[in-house]
Amino acid sequence: MSCISVASSGVGYGIFDRLGRVVRANLNSLVNQAEDPEKILEQSVQDMQDDLIQLRQAVAQAIATQKRTERQASQADATAEEWYRRAQLAMQKGDENLAREALTRRQSYQDTATALKSQIDQQRSVVAKLKENMVMLESKLSEAKTKKDMYIARARSAKASQQLNEMLNRVGTNSAIDAFTRMEEKVLQLESQAEAIAELNSGDDVEKRFKALESDGDIDAELANLRAKLSEGGKPAASLPPSTSTESSKLSIDDELEQLRAKLEDS
């Protein structure tokens, strides 16, 4: 039973460990997706500005404390000097006990002034360090502002390039390019059909030209027959209307027919 219990607990710990890794991986992925470089840079600069404001306030407070301590030390020195004059006055009046009390008070104020002067030295060191840090933070903030604009521009450019590449990938993988290819083939097919129809129509033109030539031969034969009848002085066919023209009109008809025949032979 104890072996089974240990084995079960080992499996349970392994599952919880794996689940913990999965949760951490998912959280890291969500954090990475949520991190907008532009927003993070803006927030970082804002945080540095807030830190600089707090540091300036700390420097101002430290300087104010130093000034107050210096005034207290000066006041202690002045009070000690005052009690020393009082001790002198008491000795002049022959009151030694009062002079002793005055000197005791003087010693107390001198000790206070000495302690305050020690604090002033420490405060000066603190103020100098705070000022140094403030100058360093101001320099880093100025540098961060300059780099922020550059990094934001680079981030925007990279994001635009990424979006463009993703769009090109979508265009290359979806059915739009396939549809475009099909339409291209369709246009080529229509052009081939149009060329074939044009060739067939050109064949019909040749056929029509031959028929025109054959009809021209019939006209020539009819004209020759008509001329022969006119030259023989015969009567026109019964199907023709009776002629009422004079001899001069016959000559003009012959001339016209001759001209027509000459034009037909020339053509």
Secondary structure per residue as TSV (DSSP state, phi and psi in degrees):
chain	resnum	aa	ss	phi	psi
A	1	M	-	360.0	-41.2
A	2	S	H	-66.2	-36.1
A	3	C	H	-65.0	-42.3
A	4	I	H	-63.9	-40.5
A	5	S	H	-64.2	-42.4
A	6	V	H	-65.3	-41.3
A	7	A	H	-64.3	-42.1
A	8	S	H	-64.4	-40.7
A	9	S	H	-66.4	-35.4
A	10	G	H	-64.4	-43.0
A	11	V	H	-62.7	-41.7
A	12	G	H	-61.9	-43.6
A	13	Y	H	-62.5	-38.7
A	14	G	H	-64.3	-40.8
A	15	I	H	-65.5	-44.7
A	16	F	H	-64.6	-35.9
A	17	D	H	-65.1	-43.8
A	18	R	H	-64.8	-42.0
A	19	L	H	-62.0	-39.3
A	20	G	H	-62.7	-41.4
A	21	R	H	-64.0	-41.4
A	22	V	H	-62.2	-43.3
A	23	V	H	-63.6	-44.5
A	24	R	H	-63.8	-40.2
A	25	A	H	-63.7	-42.7
A	26	N	H	-66.0	-40.1
A	27	L	H	-64.4	-41.9
A	28	N	H	-63.2	-39.3
A	29	S	H	-64.1	-42.7
A	30	L	H	-64.2	-40.7
A	31	V	H	-64.3	-42.9
A	32	N	H	-63.5	-38.2
A	33	Q	H	-70.2	-33.3
A	34	A	H	-79.0	-16.4
A	35	E	-	-77.3	108.5
A	36	D	-	-95.5	117.1
A	37	P	H	-53.4	-41.0
A	38	E	H	-63.9	-45.5
A	39	K	H	-67.4	-39.9
A	40	I	H	-64.0	-42.4
A	41	L	H	-64.7	-43.7
A	42	E	H	-61.2	-43.4
A	43	Q	H	-67.0	-37.0
A	44	S	H	-63.7	-43.7
A	45	V	H	-64.5	-40.0
A	46	Q	H	-63.6	-40.2
A	47	D	H	-63.4	-41.1
A	48	M	H	-64.6	-38.4
A	49	Q	H	-64.2	-41.6
A	50	D	H	-63.2	-41.7
A	51	D	H	-63.0	-39.0
A	52	L	H	-65.3	-40.0
A	53	I	H	-62.2	-45.3
A	54	Q	H	-64.2	-38.1
A	55	L	H	-67.3	-39.4
A	56	R	H	-63.5	-40.4
A	57	Q	H	-63.6	-39.1
A	58	A	H	-65.8	-40.1
A	59	V	H	-63.9	-44.6
A	60	A	H	-62.1	-40.9
A	61	Q	H	-66.7	-40.1
A	62	A	H	-65.1	-40.3
A	63	I	H	-65.5	-41.1
A	64	A	H	-62.9	-40.8
A	65	T	H	-64.1	-40.3
A	66	Q	H	-63.1	-44.0
A	67	K	H	-62.3	-42.3
A	68	R	H	-64.2	-39.7
A	69	T	H	-66.5	-38.5
A	70	E	H	-63.8	-39.5
A	71	R	H	-66.0	-40.7
A	72	Q	H	-63.7	-39.0
A	73	A	H	-66.2	-41.8
A	74	S	H	-63.5	-40.5
A	75	Q	H	-64.7	-38.9
A	76	A	H	-65.1	-41.1
A	77	D	H	-62.5	-43.9
A	78	A	H	-63.6	-40.4
A	79	T	H	-66.9	-39.2
A	80	A	H	-62.1	-41.8
A	81	E	H	-64.0	-36.7
A	82	E	H	-64.8	-42.9
A	83	W	H	-68.2	-28.9
A	84	Y	H	-68.2	-40.4
A	85	R	H	-65.2	-37.8
A	86	R	H	-65.1	-38.3
A	87	A	H	-62.8	-39.7
A	88	Q	H	-63.5	-41.4
A	89	L	H	-64.3	-40.6
A	90	A	H	-65.6	-39.2
A	91	M	H	-65.2	-39.2
A	92	Q	H	-63.3	-32.8
A	93	K	T	-85.2	-2.0
A	94	G	T	82.2	14.5
A	95	D	-	-102.0	88.7
A	96	E	H	-69.6	-36.4
A	97	N	H	-63.0	-40.8
A	98	L	H	-66.8	-35.9
A	99	A	H	-65.2	-39.9
A	100	R	H	-61.9	-42.8
A	101	E	H	-62.7	-39.8
A	102	A	H	-65.3	-40.6
A	103	L	H	-66.3	-35.4
A	104	T	H	-62.9	-44.1
A	105	R	H	-62.2	-41.0
A	106	R	H	-59.5	-43.8
A	107	Q	H	-62.5	-38.3
A	108	S	H	-62.7	-43.3
A	109	Y	H	-70.7	-32.5
A	110	Q	H	-65.5	-42.0
A	111	D	H	-62.2	-41.6
A	112	T	H	-61.3	-45.2
A	113	A	H	-61.6	-39.5
A	114	T	H	-64.2	-44.1
A	115	A	H	-64.4	-40.7
A	116	L	H	-65.5	-38.6
A	117	K	H	-65.7	-34.7
A	118	S	H	-64.6	-42.1
A	119	Q	H	-62.7	-37.4
A	120	I	H	-61.6	-41.5
A	121	D	H	-61.5	-43.6
A	122	Q	H	-64.2	-41.9
A	123	Q	H	-65.9	-37.6
A	124	R	H	-61.9	-40.1
A	125	S	H	-64.3	-41.5
A	126	V	H	-64.7	-44.2
A	127	V	H	-62.6	-41.8
A	128	A	H	-62.7	-40.7
A	129	K	H	-67.5	-41.6
A	130	L	H	-63.4	-41.1
A	131	K	H	-63.3	-40.0
A	132	E	H	-62.2	-45.1
A	133	N	H	-65.0	-37.0
A	134	M	H	-65.0	-43.1
A	135	V	H	-63.4	-40.5
A	136	M	H	-64.9	-42.1
A	137	L	H	-67.4	-37.7
A	138	E	H	-61.1	-42.4
A	139	S	H	-64.2	-44.6
A	140	K	H	-65.3	-36.2
A	141	L	H	-65.9	-42.5
A	142	S	H	-62.9	-41.4
A	143	E	H	-66.2	-39.7
A	144	A	H	-64.9	-39.1
A	145	K	H	-62.5	-41.2
A	146	T	H	-65.5	-45.6
A	147	K	H	-69.9	-30.7
A	148	K	H	-58.7	-48.7
A	149	D	H	-60.7	-40.2
A	150	M	H	-67.3	-45.1
A	151	Y	H	-68.1	-35.0
A	152	I	H	-63.9	-43.1
A	153	A	H	-62.5	-41.9
A	154	R	H	-67.0	-38.0
A	155	A	H	-65.1	-42.1
A	156	R	H	-64.3	-41.1
A	157	S	H	-64.2	-42.5
A	158	A	H	-65.3	-39.3
A	159	K	H	-65.5	-40.9
A	160	A	H	-63.8	-41.4
A	161	S	H	-64.2	-40.1
A	162	Q	H	-63.2	-45.1
A	163	Q	H	-62.3	-39.9
A	164	L	H	-64.2	-43.9
A	165	N	H	-64.2	-40.1
A	166	E	H	-63.6	-39.4
A	167	M	H	-65.1	-42.4
A	168	L	H	-64.4	-37.2
A	169	N	H	-65.1	-40.6
A	170	R	H	-64.1	-40.3
A	171	V	H	-65.1	-36.6
A	172	G	H	-76.4	-20.3
A	173	T	H	-107.8	-15.8
A	174	N	S	-88.7	-175.3
A	175	S	H	-82.4	-3.8
A	176	A	H	-62.9	-43.9
A	177	I	H	-67.1	-33.2
A	178	D	H	-66.3	-41.9
A	179	A	H	-62.8	-39.8
A	180	F	H	-62.7	-41.4
A	181	T	H	-64.5	-41.4
A	182	R	H	-62.3	-41.7
A	183	M	H	-66.7	-34.5
A	184	E	H	-63.4	-44.9
A	185	E	H	-63.5	-36.9
A	186	K	H	-63.7	-41.6
A	187	V	H	-63.9	-42.9
A	188	L	H	-62.2	-39.9
A	189	Q	H	-63.1	-43.3
A	190	L	H	-63.5	-39.2
A	191	E	H	-64.4	-40.0
A	192	S	H	-63.8	-41.8
A	193	Q	H	-62.4	-41.4
A	194	A	H	-62.9	-39.8
A	195	E	H	-65.9	-39.7
A	196	A	H	-64.1	-42.8
A	197	I	H	-63.8	-37.7
A	198	A	H	-64.0	-39.2
A	199	E	H	-65.5	-40.5
A	200	L	H	-63.2	-41.8
A	201	N	H	-63.8	-36.2
A	202	S	H	-65.5	-35.7
A	203	G	H	-63.5	-39.3
A	204	D	H	-62.6	-35.6
A	205	D	H	-63.9	-40.4
A	206	V	H	-62.9	-43.1
A	207	E	H	-60.1	-42.4
A	208	K	H	-65.0	-37.3
A	209	R	H	-65.0	-40.8
A	210	F	H	-63.1	-42.2
A	211	K	H	-62.1	-37.2
A	212	A	H	-64.8	-39.1
A	213	L	H	-65.4	-40.6
A	214	E	H	-64.1	-40.6
A	215	S	H	-66.9	-32.1
A	216	D	H	-64.6	-35.3
A	217	G	H	-65.9	-39.5
A	218	D	H	-62.4	-41.0
A	219	I	H	-63.5	-41.4
A	220	D	H	-61.4	-41.0
A	221	A	H	-65.0	-42.6
A	222	E	H	-64.2	-40.7
A	223	L	H	-64.1	-40.0
A	224	A	H	-65.4	-41.2
A	225	N	H	-64.7	-42.8
A	226	L	H	-64.2	-38.8
A	227	R	H	-67.8	-39.2
A	228	A	H	-63.1	-40.9
A	229	K	H	-65.1	-39.8
A	230	L	H	-69.5	-38.3
A	231	S	H	-70.4	-29.8
A	232	E	T	-79.8	-8.6
A	233	G	T	74.1	16.9
A	234	G	-	-75.4	166.5
A	235	K	-	-81.8	148.6
A	236	P	-	-69.4	163.4
A	237	A	-	-61.7	155.9
A	238	A	T	-61.3	-26.2
A	239	S	T	-74.6	-16.1
A	240	L	S	-87.3	150.4
A	241	P	-	-68.8	150.9
A	242	P	-	-61.7	140.2
A	243	S	-	-86.6	135.5
A	244	T	-	-119.9	10.9
A	245	S	-	-83.1	161.5
A	246	T	-	-89.8	-179.4
A	247	E	H	-64.7	-35.1
A	248	S	H	-66.7	-33.7
A	249	S	H	-69.3	-34.4
A	250	K	H	-63.6	-41.3
A	251	L	H	-63.6	-40.1
A	252	S	H	-67.8	-35.5
A	253	I	H	-65.3	-42.5
A	254	D	H	-60.3	-41.2
A	255	D	H	-63.0	-44.1
A	256	E	H	-63.7	-41.2
A	257	L	H	-64.8	-37.9
A	258	E	H	-62.9	-41.0
A	259	Q	H	-66.0	-41.6
A	260	L	H	-61.8	-42.8
A	261	R	H	-65.6	-39.3
A	262	A	H	-63.8	-39.6
A	263	K	H	-64.6	-39.0
A	264	L	H	-68.7	-38.0
A	265	E	H	-67.3	-37.0
A	266	D	H	-66.6	-36.6
A	267	S	-	-73.0	360.0
